Amino acid sequence: MPRDWLPTDLRRRRALEDRLAAVFEAAGYAGVDVPVVEPADLYLRKFGGQALARTVVFTDGAGRRLSVRPEFTASVVRILAEQSPALPLRWYYLGPVVRLGPDGGVIEFHQAGVELVGMAGPDADAEVLELLGRALAEAGIRGFQLKLNHLGIILGLFDKLGLAEPLTTFFIASLDEVAAGNLPPELARYLEELAEAGESDGLREVLAAVGPEGARRLVLSVLESIAGPGRTGRRDLTAIADRLIRRLNLADELSALRTAADFARRLNPLRGPADQVFPEAGRLLAEFQLDPAPLESLRELVGRLGSVLSGRGEVVVDLGFSRGLGYYSGLIFEAALPTGPELRLGGGGRYDGLIAELGGPPAPAIGFSLTVENLLSAAEG
């Protein structure tokens, strides 16, 4: 349940929020605020995975499907799509968010975060990570781990396999589970349905050779010869042919998803210091004939992170982790205290395609959010 904030704790929280706001403003970021309640579709379209199950959705008296704000980024992107302000822009926010916990109960906590929109490349990524480091320093945090991944690695495989966009969104949001060998129930059920397409490798090869329209004509002619004149209508045979081709295509999709899941599981153990992870990751990308550019981008960024840590923490490259959100498109990161039960302080990543998907102009974007309650707990420890 949401907690009460009595005077002493409230003063501590507001003092930390004020100091974080000062850090953000000193870096050139301007404050914004967004509604606590938004149309549910704003979040449901691109969250996917576990984050979707944690979103509080309800219907108001006018029959509109709404959601209590589970985070700020989607609302900030909505503003950009609606108003198209001049870019680049630097915004920050402070405020409460509400989610459903694992047991279905309501959880409220406070976020402090930033969004940098209109800048791509290593300079923008480094700027945001350096600001994250300054915010953690202002909160008095030491001994944290900064975990990094680049989703361009696995997205390159998805593109090569031709996976549909809804599948890639769900896969990215559930990457932690898939990489650990634990398929989410939704994905497991989908794989079972695809498996029902059966083994028809030879026929798929023949149909692929003649193209989509040729395949349709070929299957239809075979069905007509089997059915004979008058056995069934042309429209029925056409529907049967379409269903058969669809089942064969599903079998191809099953093979692609199995390849993607296998690749994710092989990424999972690639975790640790950069100089240990990068050589093995390079060999894996070469084996799958994938573009090494995302890995090289991550390597360059790691080399620039000394100013972020300033002796307060360490960088860990973890190629099997995700943030549980389907809209990330490149660099993702998370700061946590690893001692005892892991205490997640915050994280973020790059979401270059989200603004255009919500109706705005195409623009690169990156940001992060920190959990204020966890910063307070870490500073006490």
Buried (B, 14 or more C-beta within 10 A) or exposed (E): EEEEEEEEEEEBBBEBBEBBBEBBEEBEBEEBEBEEBBEBEBBBBBBBBBBBBBBBBEEEEEEEEBBBBBBBBBBBBBBBBEEEEEBBBBBBBBBEBBBBEEEEEEBEBBBBBBBBBBBBEBEBBBBBBBBBBBBBBBBBBBEBBBBBBBBBBBBBBBEBBEBEEEBBBBBBBBBBBBBEEEBBEBBEEBBEEBEEBEEBEEBBEBBBEEEEEEBBEBBBEEBBEEBEEEEBEEEEBBEBBEEBBEBBBBBBBBBBBEBBBEBBBBBBEBBEEBEEBBEBBBEBBEEBEBBBEBBEBBBEBBEBBEEBBEEBBBBBBBBBBBBBBBBBBBBBBBBBBBEEEEBEBBBBBBBBBBBEBBEBEEBBBBBBBBBBBBBBEBBEE
